[in-house]
Amino acid sequence: MNAEHNELDRSLHAAWGRLVGGMSPAAWMLAWSDWVLHFATQPGRNAQIALHQAPPPARLRAHDSRLGADEWTAWPFSMYREAFETTGHRLLEMVRGVPGVDRHHEQLVAFMVRQWLEMVSPANIFATNPQVLQRTAATCGVNLATGAALGVEDFARGALGLPPAGTEAFRPGHEVAITPGKVILRNELIELIQYAPTTSTVHAEPVLIVSAWIMKYYVLDLSPHNSLIRYLVAQGHTVFAVSWKNPGTADAQLGMDDYLRLGIRASLDAIEAVVHGRRVHAVGYCLGGTLMAIAAAAMARDHDDRLASLTLLAAQTDFTEPGEIGLFIDESQLAFLEDLMAHEGFLGAQQMTAAFQALRPGDLIWGPMVRTWLLGERAPMTNLMAWNADGTRMPYRMHADYLRSLFLDNALAEGHYLVDGKPVSLKDIDVPVFLLGTSTDHVAPWRSVYKFNLLSDTEVTFVLATGGHNAGIVSEPGHAHRSYRVLRRAGNGAYVPPDSFLGVSRDIEGSWWPCLQQWLAARSGPRRRPPAIGAPHRGLPPLCSAPGSYVLAR
């Protein structure tokens, strides 16, 4: 009977989840009720806010960057902008800093207010957007007809489960993910790709790249001009990369331990067979970096010395300040999400996409809608945009474990994350670490990434690059408006707070990729002849050409 009741509850939660985008209604109601009850008991504070003179428009933080265009300086549009910014300032002033309100609840309420502000921005409304009105007058309304046709196409694609228009021009193995190589290992979770050398000699120690399984691996192997993998191969590195499987219902019980065993450990075993006796430079991006840090700590604990260095790109190891993604993670939300995932067997890519879009609705939702449906022009598709639309599912058990143990309990930073039944500590990591954060990252804020310096005493080279979570990583040499800062801390060196880091480091123009490559090369030993592709005599023959088959599954 209990099992039947649990299944009924999960079915109801799954139905609710489909209606509300996977968000727990209870979490939002608790946040609002907490704020309302405390706000209602603060009449003095509320009167002070109501009577307080609002700052002049020039000093108000813009709630919509689109309102900064020159067209918004003319009347009556300047009036619309001023009213909108003043109202937004007052609303956010009201919801923040109410004594007694739980901090997480305050953040949730402020988030919902920002969502509403983004939605009602005068930039989104035909009658109050000067650019739309000018375009409509200039084209005699052709832009609206074109926008309507584009809107119909967008809705049809969404209803049919098709990717956005233009993504068909960026197919893995054809236009993107085309660095030559072979899949040398395939198991139930990964394909391991070994890339073909393009230089007569290579650095002795290979590089293993582990990307996040939340998206396809080829963000690091986009077009030839902005592929980090191709760049490292061209500089004489033997590069291996993990391509994660896009899981389905049958993979619901794959957990973090499986990702560690079938992903990291299986890859290291395979690389050992190909380049026997050589240590490996592990490079982890986002969730892949978090997993790689866990693996490195476990290897150090178990006296496994196969790692030569550890590179963490936009990867968090302390989750006390995870950024706005933390708004979606609390006990109520996780209980709801776990029931939803248990019913489906996985978390769908659409739900993750919706959550990330909600963090930047002006840029990712309303701005594109206005440009497409009102201005009648579709933004050109890019390889990074096409990759971003090529999402993956996440198994129920893995995602539940990951969110609860790392985000909610912060088990890795606090020393009680278990690997093989025993806790691991980042303090045990003694290989050099290249740690990178990106300045406008809303998924893994750079100050959160920087906290690795508090958790380990090993040698750390910290780099802060311009850009966001994805664009800051895909930052090839020659990319305009890119720069970075570097600070090197010796093993057991004194901790430098993040604000002090900004003060003592200098801005270096250009891409951070050469900085990483030179750091790897300095620790990779003398150059030698390239190794063979795969190890047929050890049971690892080349199976197929890169990018393999797992990356193609939608």
N, C-alpha and C positions, 0 to 999 in steps of 0.2 A: 504493500500500500504506500509506504514512504517513497519507494522508487517511482510509483505512478504519480504521486503528488509532486515530486521533484521534476518529473518530466513535464507535467502540466505547467508548473511555474516557469520552467525554461521555455516552453512553447509560448507562453504569454509574454515573457520578456523578449523573446525573439521577435514576436509580432510588434510589440512596442518599439523595439530597436529599429525595425525597418521603417517605422513611421517617423521616428525622431532622430534618425541618422546615427544610431548607436549610442546616443547620449542618455544618461540616466535622468529621468524626470525628477526623481527624489533628490539628486544632488543639487539641481538648480533650485528646487523648492526650498530645500534646507538653507541654501545660501541667501535667497531672497527673504525668507522668514527671519533669519538671524539679523539681516541688515534692517528690515522694516521695524522689528521690535526695538532694537537699540536706537535707530534713528528717531522713532516716535517719542523716546524718552529723553531727547536732547533738544528741547525747544530753544534754549538759549543759543546753542551752537548753530542751529538751523536759522534762527533769526539773524545772527551775525553774518552768515553766508549770504542770506537774502539781501541784507543791507550793504554788504561789502561792495565797493566799487570794483567792477571788473577791469582787468588790465586793458590797455588800448589794443586794438586788433593787431598791431605790429608786434606785440609782445606775446600774443597767444600762440600756443603750440598748434600747428596746423593738424586738424583731424583728417584732412584729405589733401595729399600733396598736389592733386590735380588743380586745386584752387589757386595755385601760385602762378598760373599762366597770365600773360599780360591782359588777355580779354576780360579777366575778372576785376580789373581796376576801374572799369567804366561803370557808371550808374545805369541800370539798377542792380547790376550783378555784384558790384562791390557791397551793396546793401545786403544782398542775399548771403554773401560770404561772411560779412561781419556778424549778421544775426546767427548764422550757423555756428561760427567759431565761438561766439559769446555763449550761446546756449550749451554747446558741448563742454566748454570750460566750466560753466556753472554746474552742469549735471555731474561731471567727474569730480568736482570739488565736493559735491554733496555726498557721493557714495564712498569717497575715500576718507580715511582717518576718523571714522565714527568709533568712539570709545566702546570697547566691549565686543566688537565684531571680530569673529575669527578671521585670521589673516587670509586663509584660503578662501573663505566665503566672500571676503571683501574683493579679492582678485576676481572671483567668478562674477560678482555683480558688476564690477568695473568692466570686465570683458563683455558682458551682455550689453552694457550701455554703449561701449565702443562699437559693437556689432550694429546696434540700432543707429548710431550716428553715421556709420559708413553707409547704411542703407538709405537714409533720408538725406544724404548730401545733395546739395543743389546741382552737383555735377552729374547726378544720375537722372535728373528730371528734364524732360524735353523743354519745358517752358522756361526753365531757369538756367540752362546751360548755354552760354553765348556761342561756344564753338559749334554746338549742334544747330542752333538757330542760324548762324552764318552759313553753315554747310547746306542747310535746307533751302535757304534763300538762293544761294549760288547755284544749286542743282535743280531748283524747282521741285524739290521733294524726291528726287531720284534716290538720294541716300536712304530715305525711309523705305522705299520699295526694295532696294537692294538689301537693306538690313533685315526686312521681313523675310526675304527669301533665305538669307543666311541663318536667321533664327529658326525657320522651319527645318533647314538641314541639320542644325545643331540638335533640335529636339528629336528628330528622327534618328540621328546617330545615337543619342542617349537612350532612346527607347529600345533600340536594337542591340545595345551593348557594344557599339562600335567606338573606336578611339576617335579623338578630334580630327577634323579635316586637316589634311596635310601631313599627318604622321606616316602615311604610306610612302612618303619620299625618303624615309629614314628607316630602312629595314636592317635589322642585325644580320651581319654577314654579307650585306650588299653595299649599303652606304655608310653604315656605322658598324663598329665592332669588326673591323676588317684587318687588324694587325695579324699577319700570318702566324699560325701556330697549330698545335695538335692537342686534342683531348687525350691525356694519357691515363686518366683514372675516372671511372664513373661508379658511384655507389648510389644508394637510395636517397641521398641528399645533395650531393655535389657532382660536378664535373670539374676536374683539375686540368687547366690549360697550361701547356708549356709553349712559350713563344719562340719562334725561330730566330736565331741570331742574324744580325745584319752587319756585324763587324768581324774582322778576321780573328781577333782575340777578344776575350771577355774577362770581366772581373771574376776572381776565383769564387767568391761567395754569392749565391743566388739570392733573389728577392721573391718573397711570397706576398701577394696582394690579396687581402681579404676585405671585400666590400660588405655593405649592409645587405641583409637578405630582405629588407623591406622594399627594395627596388632591384632592378636588374644590374648586374655587375658592370655593364659596359659604359656607365657614366665615366669610368676611368679609361675607356677605350672608345671614344666617340669617333668623330671624323679624324683622318690622319693628322690634320693640323693641330687638333686639340686633344690628342690622346696621350695621357700620362704614361700608359703602358708602352706605346710606340716610342715615346721620348726616351724612356729609360732603356729600352732595347737598343735604340740608336746610339746611346752613350756607352754601350758595351756591357750592359747588365743582363744576366740570364734571369728572365722573369717568368714566374708561375702565377696564375690567378685562379681563384675559386669562383666558379659560377654556380650559384645556389639553385636548387630545384624550386619551381613554383608549386607549392604544395596544394593538395586537394583534400577532400573529406577523409580519404583513407590515411592521411598523414596527421590526423588530429592529435595523436599521442606523442609526436616528436617533441622532445623538450630541449631545454638548454644543454643538458648533458649530451644529447644526441648531436647537437650542433658543434659541440666541442669535440666529441669523439669522431664523428663522421666528416666534420669539416676541417678543423685545425689539425688534429692528430693524424688523420688519414693523409692529409696533404703533406705534413712533415715526413711521414713514413715514406711516401712516394718520392719526395724530393731526395731523401736519403738514398733511395735506390738509384736515382739518376746521377746525382753528384755525391758519391759516397765520401764521407769524412769531412764535408764542408758544412760550416755553420750557415744559418739562414737569417737574412734580414727580413723581419716580419713587418709588413705595412698594413695597418687596419684603418678602415674608413667608417666613421659613424658607428652603428651597432657592431660592424665587423671589428672596429678598433676596441670597443668594450670587450667583446669576446676574446680578442687577441691578448688584451691585458690580463684577463682572467687566465687564459692559457699560459701566459708568460709567468704569472705568479705561481701557478700550479707546477710548472716545469722547474722554477727556481726552488720551490719547496721540496720537490722530488729529486733534485740534483740532476736534472736533465739539461745539459748544456748545449743543446743544438741551436739555440738562438744566438746570433751575433749582435743584433740590435733590435729595437722595437720602435716603430714609427706609428704614432696615433694621430690621425687626421680628423679633426672635428669630432672627437670621440670623448664621451664623458666617463669618468670613473667614480665621481662623487655626484650624487643626484639630489643634494639638498637645494640646489638652485638650478633646476633643469630648464628654466625658461617657460614661455607661455604654454608649451606642451603639457606642463605640469597641471594646468587648469583642468585637464581631462582625467586626472588620476587622483582618486581618493577611494576610500573604502566603498562608498555607495556606487561610484562609477565602476570600480573593478568588479564588484559583485554582479552588477547588471551586465557588464561586458563579458564576464566569464560565462554567464548563462546564455548570452547571445552566441558566443563562440562555440560553446558546448553543443548547442542545437545545430549549428551549421558545420562544425568541425574545423572552422578557420575564421579569421577576420578578413573580409573582402578588401580588395584594393580600393574600391570606391569609398569605403568608410574611412580609410586612412587618408585618402586624398581630400575628402571633405573636411577632416579635422585640420589638416595642414592649410587648406585654403581659408579656413575660418581664422587662422592666425594673421592673415594678411588679406582681408576681404577686398580692400580697395584696389590692390594690385592684381589679385588673382580671381576675383569674382566680378565686382561692379565695373571696374575699369575696362576689362575686356568686353563686357556686355554692352557698355555704352559705345565703345569703339565699333563693335560689330553690328549691333542692332539699330543704333541711332545715327552713327556717322557712316555706316554702310561700308566699312572696310575691315577686312580680316587681317590681324597681325600675321606677318610671315612666320611660318613654322620654322623653328631651328632644331638642330640635333638635340640640344639640351631639353627643349620643350617636348620633343617627341619621346625622349627617354623618360621624362617625368610622367608622361601619360601611359607608359608601359609598366604599370604597377604589378605587384605580386601579392599573393595571399600570405597569411601567416598562421601556422598551426595553432590550434587552441591551447595546447599545453605549454608550448614554448612562449607564446605571447603572454599568457597568464603568469607564468613563472617569471618572465623578464620584468613585467610591469610591477608585480608584487615584490619580488626579492630585491630588485635594483632600484626602481623608482620610488616605491612606497616605503620599503624597509631600509634602503641604502646599505644593503648587506655587504657589498664589495668594499666600500670605503670604511665600514665599521668593523671589518675583519671577521664576519660570520657567514660569508658566502661559501658554500660547500662544493668542493670538487672531489669526487670519489669518496664522499662521506667525511672529508676533513676540510676545515676552513683554509682559505688562502689569504695571503696578505700581500698587498702591493709593495710593502717594505722589503720583501724578499727579492724583488727584481733588481738585478745588479748589472744588467747590460745597458749600454748607452741608449737614451731615449730621445727621439725627435718628436716634439709635441707641437701640433699646429692648431690654432684656432682662427676663425674668420670674424672680421669686425662686426658684421651685421647679421650674424647667425641667430635665427629665432628658434632653431631646433636644439642646437648645442651651443649656448652662449659661450663666448671665449673665456669669460671669467670662470665659468663652470669647468671648462676644459683645463684651465690653468691650475685648478685645484690639485691636479696630479702632483704638483710640486710639494704639496703638503703631505702627500701620502707615500712618497718614495724619496729615498736619499741618494738614488743613483744619479749619474751624470745626465743632465737634461738640457737640450737645446730647444728653447721655446720660440716659435715663430707666430706672429700675428699678421695675417694677410688680409687685405681688403676684400670685400665681397661677402656673400652670404654662404649658407650651408652647402650649396651645390656650385653656384657660380664662382665662389671664392676658391674652390678646389679645382675646377676646370679653368685654370688661369695660366694658359700657356705663354711662353716667351713671345713677345710682340703684341700681346693683348693690351689694348689701350687702357689707361687709367688704373693700372695695377701697381701696388707697392706692398711692402711688408716691413716688419720690424723683427729683430732677432735679439735674444738674450741667452747667453750660455752660462749654465751653473755647473760647477765641478761637483763630483760626487761628494756628499756630505757638506756641500757648500751652504752658506746662509740663505734663508728664504728671502725672496724679494717680493713684496706685495704687488698686486697687479697695477695699482696706481703708480707705484714707484717704477715698475717696469716701463710704463708709458713715459715716465720722466727721464729715464736713463738710456732708453733705446732711441735709435734714430730711424727715420723713414728712409727706406731704400727703394728707389724706383724700379719697377719691372716685376717679373714673375718670380714666385718663390720656388719654382721647379728646379732651377739650377742650384739653389741653396741645398735642397734635399739631395739632389744627385751628387753634388760634391761631398756632402756629409756621408752618404753611403759609400762613395768611391774611396774616401779616406779610411774606411773601415773594412774594405773588401779584399785586401791582400793583392798580390801581384796578378797581372793579367795572364791568361792562359788560352789554350785552344778551346773553342766552345764544346760543351758536352753534347752527346747524342740526344736526339729527341726521344724521350721515353727510355724504358729499360726492358726490352722484350725478354731478355734472359732472366729477368727477375719478375716476370709476370705483368709487366706494364708496357705492352705494345701500344703504339699510337692507335686510337680507336676511330677518330674522325678528325676533320679539320675544324679549327676554331671558326666560329664561336661555340660550336657544339650544338646539342639539341635542347638542353634544359632552358637556355635563354629564349628559345622560340615559343615556349608554352605560355599561353595567355589564360 
